Amino acid sequence: MAFENSIVSEFYNDKCIFITGATGFMGKVMLEKLLRSCEGIKNIYVLMRQKRGKSPQDRIEDLFNCKAFSVLREKNPDSFKKVIMVAGDITSPNLGLCQSDIDLLAENVNIVFHLAATVRFDEPLKQAMKKNVLGTRYTLDVCQKFPHLMALIHVSTAYCHCDRKEIEETIYPASINLQKIIDIVDWMDEDTINAITPKLISGRPNTYTYTKALAENLLEEECGQLPVAIVRPSIVSSSWKEPFPVRLHLLFIS
């Protein structure tokens, strides 16, 4: 879908956006689409952490060099100047942001997209809780400081309630009090947590779907007056037309 000259692109005119998880599969696609189709965007701030020996600045340069941004590199390379890296980490209070960056974001940000998460199905529960649940809490805490916030979009998953036969557009309560689960995971050692994980996530196949559901519970309980929306994508496949078509070739071996 082309957003150029649409009410969508008009909405983003002169707006500033903050994105967590911009280097992820969905994050980079969304960042590219915003830059390419919503040219009126003022700035996009992306949260970056050091990873595998690469600095946040090195990682954002690698991001822009990936194939997903090839059309932008050719047709509108100046759009990359709108992207501003802020160093931080979703597993740290205040997202690990320094005070000057918090002040910068508070002064400018209108829309937040929270995509950062671990999507590993076999992630130990302690780590999945830290990234998917506490990361969401820390994002909420920072967003509370944004006086110009118009929307906080949290990316969940269609499979967070896969233990149900039917899923409605509602947030289902956790079987155990959310804060109690957070406290348990905080003080217990990892071996003990791993031993009781099957009991805690009973009804779900993995820690990913369980912690993404808990993140929704946290948003409902702690968002206060923030304008929050939750989206639940299902399986994500290759691009159809934008930024370029990707054709899948199946190899059948007899």
C-alpha positions as CSV (number, residue, x, y, z in Angstrom):
1,M,0.0,0.0,0.0
2,A,1.3,3.4,-1.0
3,F,1.1,6.0,1.8
4,E,2.3,9.0,-0.2
5,N,-0.2,11.9,-0.2
6,S,-2.5,9.8,2.0
7,I,-4.1,10.7,5.4
8,V,-1.5,8.4,6.9
9,S,1.5,10.3,5.6
10,E,-0.2,13.6,6.4
11,F,-0.6,12.4,10.0
12,Y,3.2,12.0,10.3
13,N,4.0,15.4,9.0
14,D,6.3,17.2,11.4
15,K,6.0,14.4,13.9
16,C,8.9,12.8,15.8
17,I,8.9,9.1,16.4
18,F,10.8,6.9,18.9
19,I,11.3,3.2,18.0
20,T,12.6,0.3,20.2
21,G,13.7,-2.8,18.3
22,A,14.5,-1.0,15.0
23,T,17.1,-3.6,14.1
24,G,14.7,-6.5,14.3
25,F,12.9,-8.1,11.4
26,M,9.7,-6.0,11.8
27,G,11.5,-3.0,13.1
28,K,13.7,-2.4,10.1
29,V,10.7,-2.9,7.7
30,M,8.7,-0.3,9.6
31,L,11.6,2.1,9.7
32,E,12.2,1.8,6.0
33,K,8.5,2.3,5.2
34,L,8.2,5.4,7.4
35,L,11.2,7.0,5.8
36,R,10.2,6.1,2.2
37,S,6.4,6.8,2.4
38,C,6.1,9.5,5.0
39,E,8.5,12.1,3.9
40,G,7.1,14.8,6.2
41,I,8.4,13.0,9.3
42,K,10.6,15.3,11.3
43,N,12.9,12.8,13.1
44,I,13.0,9.2,14.1
45,Y,14.9,8.3,17.2
46,V,16.0,4.7,17.5
47,L,17.1,2.9,20.6
48,M,20.4,1.1,20.1
49,R,22.6,-1.0,22.4
50,Q,26.1,-2.4,22.0
51,K,25.9,-6.0,20.7
52,R,28.5,-8.6,19.9
53,G,31.3,-6.1,20.2
54,K,29.6,-3.5,17.9
55,S,28.9,0.0,19.2
56,P,25.4,1.4,18.7
57,Q,26.7,3.7,16.0
58,D,28.3,0.8,14.1
59,R,25.0,-1.1,14.3
60,I,22.9,1.7,12.8
61,E,25.4,2.0,10.0
62,D,25.0,-1.7,9.4
63,L,21.2,-1.4,9.5
64,F,21.2,1.3,6.7
65,N,23.5,-0.9,4.6
66,C,21.2,-3.9,4.6
67,K,19.2,-4.8,1.5
68,A,15.8,-3.6,3.0
69,F,17.0,0.0,2.6
70,S,18.4,-0.3,-1.0
71,V,15.5,1.6,-2.6
72,L,16.0,4.5,-0.1
73,R,19.8,4.5,-0.6
74,E,19.1,5.0,-4.3
75,K,16.2,7.4,-4.4
76,N,16.3,9.4,-1.2
77,P,19.6,8.9,0.7
78,D,19.0,12.2,2.6
79,S,16.2,10.5,4.5
80,F,18.7,8.7,6.7
81,K,19.7,12.1,8.2
82,K,16.3,12.1,10.0
83,V,17.3,9.0,12.0
84,I,18.9,9.8,15.3
85,M,20.5,7.0,17.4
86,V,20.1,7.1,21.2
87,A,22.2,4.6,23.2
88,G,20.3,2.4,25.6
89,D,19.0,-1.0,26.5
90,I,15.4,-2.2,27.1
91,T,16.5,-4.4,30.0
92,S,17.6,-1.4,32.1
93,P,15.5,1.1,34.0
94,N,14.7,4.2,31.9
95,L,15.8,2.1,29.0
96,G,19.4,2.8,30.0
97,L,19.1,6.3,28.6
98,C,21.2,9.2,29.8
99,Q,19.3,12.2,31.2
100,S,20.2,14.4,28.2
101,D,18.6,11.8,25.8
102,I,15.5,11.5,28.0
103,D,15.2,15.3,27.9
104,L,15.7,15.3,24.1
105,L,13.0,12.6,23.6
106,A,10.6,14.3,26.1
107,E,10.8,17.5,24.2
108,N,10.2,16.1,20.8
109,V,8.6,12.6,20.6
110,N,4.9,12.3,19.5
111,I,4.7,8.6,18.6
112,V,6.4,5.5,20.2
113,F,6.6,2.1,18.5
114,H,7.7,-0.5,21.0
115,L,9.0,-3.5,19.0
116,A,12.0,-4.6,21.0
117,A,11.6,-8.2,22.4
118,T,13.1,-11.6,22.4
119,V,11.3,-13.8,19.9
120,R,13.3,-16.9,20.7
121,F,10.9,-19.7,21.6
122,D,13.5,-21.5,23.8
123,E,14.6,-18.3,25.7
124,P,15.0,-19.1,29.5
125,L,12.1,-17.6,31.4
126,K,14.3,-15.2,33.4
127,Q,15.7,-13.6,30.2
128,A,12.3,-13.6,28.4
129,M,10.8,-11.8,31.4
130,K,13.6,-9.3,31.5
131,K,13.3,-8.4,27.8
132,N,9.6,-8.8,27.1
133,V,7.9,-7.8,30.3
134,L,10.3,-5.5,32.2
135,G,11.4,-4.0,28.9
136,T,7.8,-3.0,28.4
137,R,7.6,-1.6,31.9
138,Y,10.7,0.5,31.3
139,T,9.3,1.8,28.0
140,L,6.1,2.8,29.8
141,D,8.1,4.6,32.5
142,V,10.0,6.6,29.9
143,C,6.8,7.4,27.9
144,Q,5.3,8.9,31.0
145,K,7.9,11.7,30.7
146,F,6.7,12.6,27.1
147,P,4.2,15.5,27.4
148,H,3.6,15.5,23.6
149,L,2.9,11.8,23.2
150,M,0.0,11.0,20.9
151,A,0.3,7.2,20.7
152,L,2.3,4.3,22.2
153,I,2.1,1.3,19.9
154,H,3.1,-2.0,21.5
155,V,3.8,-4.9,19.1
156,S,2.6,-8.1,20.7
157,T,1.8,-11.4,18.8
158,A,-1.3,-13.2,17.6
159,Y,0.0,-16.2,19.5
160,C,0.2,-14.8,23.0
161,H,-3.1,-16.5,23.9
162,C,-2.6,-19.6,21.8
163,D,-4.0,-21.6,24.8
164,R,-7.4,-20.4,23.8
165,K,-9.6,-21.6,21.0
166,E,-10.9,-18.1,20.2
167,I,-9.1,-14.8,20.8
168,E,-11.0,-11.5,21.0
169,E,-9.7,-8.0,21.0
170,T,-9.3,-7.9,24.7
171,I,-6.6,-8.4,27.3
172,Y,-6.9,-11.7,29.2
173,P,-5.9,-11.7,32.9
174,A,-2.8,-13.7,33.9
175,S,-3.4,-16.9,36.0
176,I,-0.9,-15.6,38.5
177,N,-0.6,-12.0,39.8
178,L,1.8,-10.3,37.4
179,Q,4.0,-8.6,40.1
180,K,4.3,-12.0,41.9
181,I,5.7,-13.5,38.7
182,I,8.1,-10.7,38.3
183,D,9.2,-11.0,41.9
184,I,9.6,-14.8,41.6
185,V,11.8,-14.5,38.5
186,D,13.8,-11.7,40.1
187,W,14.9,-13.5,43.3
188,M,15.0,-17.2,42.2
189,D,18.2,-18.6,40.7
190,E,18.0,-19.6,37.0
191,D,18.1,-23.4,37.6
192,T,15.1,-23.2,39.9
193,I,13.2,-21.0,37.5
194,N,13.9,-23.4,34.7
195,A,12.6,-26.2,36.8
196,I,9.3,-24.6,37.4
197,T,8.9,-22.9,34.0
198,P,6.6,-25.7,32.6
199,K,4.2,-25.2,35.5
200,L,4.2,-21.4,35.2
201,I,3.5,-21.4,31.5
202,S,1.0,-24.2,31.7
203,G,-1.2,-24.2,28.6
204,R,1.4,-22.4,26.4
205,P,4.1,-24.0,24.3
206,N,7.0,-21.6,25.2
207,T,8.2,-18.7,27.2
208,Y,7.8,-16.3,24.2
209,T,4.0,-16.6,24.0
210,Y,3.8,-16.5,27.8
211,T,5.8,-13.4,28.4
212,K,4.2,-11.5,25.5
213,A,0.8,-12.2,27.1
214,L,2.2,-10.9,30.4
215,A,3.4,-7.7,28.7
216,E,-0.2,-7.1,27.6
217,N,-1.3,-7.5,31.2
218,L,1.4,-5.0,32.3
219,L,0.3,-2.4,29.8
220,E,-3.3,-2.7,31.0
221,E,-2.3,-2.3,34.7
222,E,0.4,0.4,34.4
223,C,-0.3,2.5,31.3
224,G,-2.4,5.0,33.3
225,Q,-3.6,7.8,31.0
226,L,-1.1,7.0,28.2
227,P,-2.7,6.6,24.7
228,V,-1.7,2.9,24.2
229,A,-2.6,0.5,21.4
230,I,-1.6,-3.1,21.1
231,V,-1.2,-4.9,17.7
232,R,-0.9,-8.6,17.4
233,P,0.8,-9.6,14.1
234,S,0.6,-13.2,13.0
235,I,3.2,-15.0,10.8
236,V,5.3,-12.5,8.9
237,S,6.5,-13.5,5.5
238,S,8.5,-11.9,2.6
239,S,7.5,-8.6,1.0
240,W,4.9,-8.7,-1.8
241,K,5.7,-5.4,-3.6
242,E,7.5,-3.0,-1.2
243,P,10.2,-2.0,-1.0
244,F,10.8,-4.6,-3.7
245,P,9.1,-8.0,-4.3
246,V,10.7,-11.0,-2.8
247,R,9.9,-14.3,-4.5
248,L,10.2,-17.5,-2.6
249,H,11.6,-20.5,-4.5
250,L,10.7,-23.9,-3.1
251,L,13.1,-26.7,-3.8
252,F,11.6,-30.2,-3.9
253,I,14.0,-33.1,-3.5
254,S,12.7,-36.6,-4.2
